[in-house]
Amino acid sequence: MKDEFFYVLSGKVLVTFGLSKTLENSEKYPWSERVLSAGDVFNVQSECPYRLQALEESIMIEVGDRCDDVPVRLEDDYGRADAR
């Protein structure tokens, strides 16, 4: 429930992202992918799902417009999906 900006300081990161309705209907609102490299910026709007995957050792800066929200994990490679 916050807008977030990511800045890649170093490395290479794959971002998989969708629109706010992608989780409801991924055929009508398909997922997109983009590879970010050092110097790239990526914006995620509130309520839009996304996943970050480092393709190599990477350092990123995240800036959000709210700091009181806890992330909602749908799934990840470490078994940390939320029960919500």
C-alpha positions as CSV (number, residue, x, y, z in Angstrom):
1,M,0.0,0.0,0.0
2,K,2.8,2.4,-0.8
3,D,4.6,3.7,-3.9
4,E,8.2,2.5,-4.1
5,F,11.3,3.5,-6.1
6,F,14.3,1.3,-6.6
7,Y,17.7,2.5,-7.7
8,V,20.3,-0.1,-8.7
9,L,23.7,0.9,-7.4
10,S,25.5,-2.2,-8.8
11,G,24.7,-5.5,-10.3
12,K,21.8,-6.8,-12.4
13,V,18.3,-7.5,-11.2
14,L,15.2,-9.0,-12.9
15,V,11.9,-7.3,-12.0
16,T,8.7,-9.2,-12.6
17,F,5.7,-6.8,-12.1
18,G,2.0,-6.4,-12.8
19,L,-0.8,-4.0,-12.5
20,S,-3.2,-3.8,-9.5
21,K,-5.5,-6.3,-11.3
22,T,-2.9,-8.8,-12.5
23,L,-3.4,-11.1,-9.5
24,E,-7.2,-11.2,-10.3
25,N,-6.8,-11.8,-14.1
26,S,-3.3,-12.3,-15.4
27,E,-4.6,-13.0,-19.0
28,K,-6.2,-9.6,-19.3
29,Y,-3.5,-7.9,-17.2
30,P,-0.3,-9.9,-17.9
31,W,2.9,-9.9,-16.0
32,S,5.9,-7.9,-17.4
33,E,9.6,-8.4,-16.9
34,R,12.5,-5.9,-17.0
35,V,16.2,-6.3,-16.4
36,L,17.7,-3.5,-14.3
37,S,21.5,-2.6,-14.3
38,A,23.6,-0.2,-12.4
39,G,22.1,3.3,-12.7
40,D,18.5,2.1,-13.5
41,V,15.5,3.3,-11.6
42,F,12.2,1.4,-11.3
43,N,8.9,2.6,-9.8
44,V,6.2,0.4,-8.3
45,Q,2.9,2.0,-7.7
46,S,0.7,1.2,-4.7
47,E,-1.2,-2.2,-4.9
48,C,0.9,-3.4,-7.8
49,P,2.6,-6.8,-7.3
50,Y,6.3,-7.3,-8.1
51,R,9.2,-9.6,-7.5
52,L,12.9,-8.8,-7.5
53,Q,15.5,-11.4,-8.4
54,A,19.2,-10.7,-8.4
55,L,20.9,-12.1,-11.5
56,E,24.3,-11.3,-10.0
57,E,25.6,-9.7,-6.8
58,S,23.6,-6.5,-6.6
59,I,23.1,-3.5,-4.4
60,M,19.8,-1.5,-4.5
61,I,18.3,1.4,-2.7
62,E,14.6,1.4,-1.9
63,V,12.6,4.6,-1.3
64,G,9.0,4.4,-0.3
65,D,6.4,7.0,0.6
66,R,5.3,5.2,3.8
67,C,7.4,3.3,6.3
68,D,4.7,1.9,8.6
69,D,3.4,-0.8,6.1
70,V,4.6,-4.4,6.5
71,P,5.2,-6.1,3.1
72,V,2.7,-8.7,1.9
73,R,4.6,-11.6,0.5
74,L,2.7,-13.8,-1.9
75,E,5.6,-16.2,-2.3
76,D,9.4,-16.2,-2.3
77,D,12.3,-18.6,-2.6
78,Y,12.7,-18.8,1.2
79,G,9.1,-19.9,2.2
80,R,8.1,-16.6,3.7
81,A,4.7,-16.3,2.0
82,D,2.1,-14.5,4.2
83,A,-1.0,-16.3,5.4
84,R,-3.1,-13.1,4.7
